């Protein structure tokens, strides 16, 4: 997004479901920052200490640059949005289930990294295919075993004794679309760069559900489900009109992206 680049990948593990939710798997989200994505980060992925330096950075941009705050916010937003039924990750109830680990590696941070990470996570989840497995008994212990994946292009796939296995896609109930807006001198600045974030009076991030977006034919206003609405910064509270404008902008982005993402 702009000059901000994020690579998102997913790894899978087989684990034991919790006793309280025997038919549910688990979803986890992690973000990685390094000096490669910006000089403000150390090799351990933390912001370098700049005590005594004053580069004009406002307090509102701190949470949009701090790796721990960013990871916590993105993880909380993704998990609490209930994007899909975790029972889809179940292999055998009470015995085994998938754990989906989503990892965002920030390659270049030039602002609005939250939007880039959430978009990357959604595309990775849409692209994910859970491998087919079988449960076999080995030494009187049930073990989950991966079945070989066979492409439809494989000539041997025509054999009646061989089942075509492409994996199982997740059925997403919601698709989270984010929009971050910087507040600067009473103006709403959509999709801010890193330089714009540093001088912003406040930051707003709205996350909406792509599937829920519709347009009122009479008023031409967009309607939809808001998954998250967050404001940071020490500036004045926004008005109801400004909040409504931010929501309309987020729904507008979702409408524009719908034909591409779906």
Secondary structure, 3 states (H helix, E strand, C coil): CCCCEEEEEEEEEEECCCCCCCCCCEEEEEEECCCCCCCCECCCCCECCCCCCCCCCCHHHCCCCCHHHHHHHHHHHHHHCCCCCHHHHEEECCCEEEEEEEEEEEEECCCCHHHHHHHHHHHHHHHCEECCEEEEEECCEEEEEECCCECCCCHHHHCCCCCCECCEECCCCCCEEEEEEEEECCEEEECCCHHHHHHCCEEEEEEEEHHHCEECCCCCCEECCEEEEEEECCCCCCCHHHHHHHHHHHHHHHHHHHHHHC
